[in-house]
Amino acid sequence: MPKPVLNDWVKFKNDYVQHEDFQPENTAALVAFRRELTEKLYEAGARIVLGSDAPQFFNVPGFSIHYELEMMVNTGLSPYEVLVTGTKNAADYFGTPEEFGTVQQGRRADLILLNANPLEDITNVQNRAGVMVRGLWYPEEKIGQKLKEIEERNN
């Protein structure tokens, strides 16, 4: 993240924990409540869509999605059900299920090739061989180089 954004997050967090009514034990209660809420919504048939838009300190887009995946598995969803929240459910939400969200002929070629099975362990989503975006292949080595460039630019 750019230094000004990171500095703002640090300042906000430091100010937040200094409030006289700050109660750190409530953080654990909030996490437990969010897990229970996710579980109950899913059990009731709510369509859950994966996203990293929840207001949290140091919520870095892209990277934070991995915490979201784990949180949903810890809530009780199977790894398969969690993967559907970021694929088919996302396409349904945007009203474009015929464009992406499932692997079928004629759909947009947006895929992640993994080195390990995420159905066995959802954290395997982080073990990429590469990514295909609209039919263009980006090997993990190239992704790593780009991330390193971004990191160096923002340090």
Steps between C-alpha positions, in 0.01 A plus 500: 500500500620857443672645806236775553224235518702283737583804717130590515413144607765505774381839626136393493574179690716676758232765553228233518668295773564815704129577543399459862206281400716263291452141614737254329293202614219627277718432197483125561124528554464686168697231316285229657184690410611541138571127475161412648325751275671357190410146606135583569461696177649213300283242676194715421586495131651848465725538196842592636753668272870500581649846547754699692285806557432457871628794708811370671838642590771410251254338258720484188292427189595172336701367792220527754283270290704208633396584857141519382526152344634355825240683708219349294643148534534559875135606501401156376482534121685232307796610287285432192218719632750776573646482148148534356462831688788644297410348163141408414340718768706801390388456139138462613526814714623706205226355279752346263493124569534432127832691490702362793480312827518147364731323256303453181553554131430859402563640850770751581829321570570627854664215689751431774719194451602362838780267604285339771133413547298774678224248573743328739620826657365843405842657562619316188342787305818689589717237331462627144674379186354797318190691401312529173318831455274531197703234326845648578735282708703652787741251659558527874855622440371803308233569764769487771719743306211747461415476870865564586501809275187631670651436843823681408306797360305532823789467747 
